[in-house]
Amino acid sequence: YFLFFISNPLLGLLENKISNYH
């Protein structure tokens, strides 16, 4: 998820929430 966060900060935040959910 880190690479995705660096690539797209906004979407990265969403993915981070999903990661925390799992």
C-alpha positions in Angstrom: 0.0 0.0 0.0 3.0 2.3 0.5 3.8 2.6 -3.2 0.2 3.2 -4.0 0.1 5.9 -1.3 3.2 7.6 -2.8 1.7 7.4 -6.2 -1.8 8.6 -5.2 -2.0 10.2 -1.7 -5.8 10.5 -1.8 -6.5 7.0 -2.9 -3.7 5.9 -0.6 -5.6 7.2 2.4 -8.6 5.1 1.3 -6.5 2.0 0.8 -4.9 2.7 4.2 -8.4 2.6 5.8 -9.2 -0.6 4.0 -5.9 -2.1 5.2 -6.7 -1.1 8.8 -10.2 -2.6 8.4 -8.6 -5.9 7.4 
